[in-house]
């Protein structure tokens, strides 16, 4: 009797196990478990496995345990329990639990008509990509923001904040160096006397890392601007105001130097053209001449009245003259070059006074103190150096910025200097302790040029973020911000009436009110 009962229980467990396995197989979509998930039926599958194991364990014969109090033979021997009674009870419970799991799964409240497996829902939720019609270009996806998004100034290479590596690949620049083009301007009148030229003799230079090469994509298209045929054909990278405030001199990547009448708002004349990008144009203290410099490595003394070339200083193997500054008395000039060299020129004797091979990278800023005794230079790796001009001696060198120093001005007392940089900051330095005194924060791009107002109370700055700003020198607070929406700005100067003059990639020279507001195009660029 007991054996027949065991057989019935075994058959019942076998049936339940088969049902559970069948349910699991259907839940898997008829695929092997290694290829898909078991979903909700994982619990039922586990129970079915346990039921099957229990079923198998229940059929196994087991030797009865011998109890010494029970005889092995006789009437009492028939009531000795056989097998595993506890396992038998578990086996009876497992089929009931498995059946309950199947019923709950099928009739539970979460079951709604049309419900689908999780994998199907994820696929349905993914939006399909629209097809691009033939003949219409797909819109470009915006690039992820770079960790450092400052564009490079015209023709300037980039130095990494870490120690320079000569063979490193340089990131693309915003502005390419323009290719040589035939000049459409009238040739400057010939000087009555042959032009004197001072060529710098080859000087033994220490081995330094070569400046990185410049590889640049085409600049972005600026918004439509007013044009004038006499305007610059490319970016305005330098502005200078005459001592009387009536004239402005500009230098451009189109190689031209131009002289403008502020009051009459007209071009007075083209002062001349460099063989490569023009970088700097300075009014000399005599009010009759100008000193200009460019990437051709030439520093040219010109006559303002007709643009005649009076003298040419050649930097020789030191490369292009990136920046130039003149002492207030007009006797000496300091130029910074591609090779990292700093050259002190004796303008009275038309000779080279010192060649200072101090920077490891291209020089990007030069300033001369009001007393004409010291010069401050910066390079594209952020290094700053203070020099004794007469002795040709380096007084101090320090790492002032995380990226290139693209602007430098002395305060009137000569004890402080201000520098701008590719790290987007403007810093005021104490030149006695060489510590940062104040910081002017606000630009979101390389600060490329700086200018101090005549009273020294305001600082003007322009940046590759496309804005110009005026700052309070005493507090570091921003007084005004100007944004014409035309792209990077490269040059800045204060006019005689205190307004701010700027030049940039849009080829124009603009005038901005000192206290803020909308600016005006003072001199438009040439048509493209």
C-alpha positions, 0 to 999 in steps of 0.5 A: 500500500505504501509503495503504491502511494509512493508511486502516485506521489512520484508521478505527481512530482514528475508531472509538476516538474514537467509543467515547470520546465515547459513553462520555463521553456516557453518563457525563454521563447524556445531559446537556450538559456544562454541566449536570453533571460528567464524573466519572471519565470526564473522563480518558477524554473528554480522551483521546477528544478528543485521539484525535479531534484526532489522527485529524483531524490524521492525515488532513490532507495535508502537504507533504513536506519537501525534502531537497537530498540526495534527487533529486526525480525518478528511482528514489530519489524514491519513497522520500522520506518524506511527511506527518508521521511523528512525528504518525503515531506519536502518533496510533497511541499515543493510541487505545491509551491511550484504550482502556486508560483505558476498560478500567481505568474499567470493571474497576478495584477501586473499582467496586462493585455498586450504586455511584452518582454523587456527586450521588446520594449527597449527596442520599441522605445529607441527612436528610428533615425530619419533618412536624409533626403537625397541632395540634402546634406545632413546637419553636422553634429556639435563637437563635444566641448574641448577641455581648453577651447581657446583659439590661437592668435594669427600665425601664433603657434601653441605651447603646451603648459608642460615642458616643450617637446620639439616634435609635438604636433601643434593644435590647429590655429584659428587664423592662418598666415595669409599666402603671399599676394601681389600688392594692389597698393601704390608703391611708396615714394622713393627716399631722396637718399639710398635706404640704410640697412642694418643686418644682424650678423649671425650670432651663436645661439644655444640649442633650443626647441624649434617653434611649433609649426602652424597649421590652420583651418580657414577662419569662420565667416564673419557677419556682414559688415560695412566695407570701404575699398581703402580698408584692410583686407585681413585681420587688424592685429595692431593699433596705435594712437598718436601723441596728439590723438588725431591719428591712428596707425594700424597693422594687419595680416594683409601686410599693410601699415595704414595711417588714419585721420580720426577727426576726418574719419578717413585714410590718410595713406598707406605707410608701406607693406611688409614682405609677410604679416605685419605685427606692430606699428609704433609712433616714434616720439619725434612725431615724424616717423614710425617703427614697424615690424613683421613676420619677415624679420624686418623692423622698418623706420618709416617717414609718416609724411609719405611712408618713405623707408628710412632704415631697415633693421634685419633680425637675421636668423632670429626669425620674424619679429612678433612684437616690438616696443620702443623706449619713451625717448626713442633711443632704443627698441626691443623686439621679440622673435620666433626663435625665442630671442630678444633683441635690443636695438640702438636706434640712434646708431642703427645697430644691435645692442644685445641679443638675448636668447632667453626664451625656449619658445616664440616670444609673444609679448614685449613691453618697455618701462616708462623710464626706458631701463627695463623690458618685460617679455613673455613667450607662448609657454607662459614664461615671463622675463624681466630684463635690464635693457642697457646691460642686456641682463636678465633680472628675473624669470618666472612662469606667470601663466599656464599658457602663452602670455599675449599682452604686456604693459608697464604701469607708469611707476614701473613697479608693476606690470599687467599681462594677459594670457591664453589661460584666459586671465589677466594678472597684475604683477608686483615687480619688486616681489614678482608676486601676483597682486590682482587678477582680472577674470571674465574672458572666456578666450585667450587675452591677446592684447592690453592697453592702459588709459592715459591716467592709468586707472583703466585697463582695456583688453581684447580676446579671442572670445570676441569681446573687449572689456574695460577694467578698474585697475584699482579693484579689478572690477569689470567696468564695461564689456563690448561684443560686436559678434564678429569674432576674435579681437586682436588689437586695442588702444585708448583714444585721446577722448578715453574711448576704446579702439579695437581691431579684429578678424572682421577687418574693421576698427571700432570705437567704443564708449568708455562707460559701455554701450554700442560701438561704431565702425570707425574704419571699415575693412575692404570688401572680400 
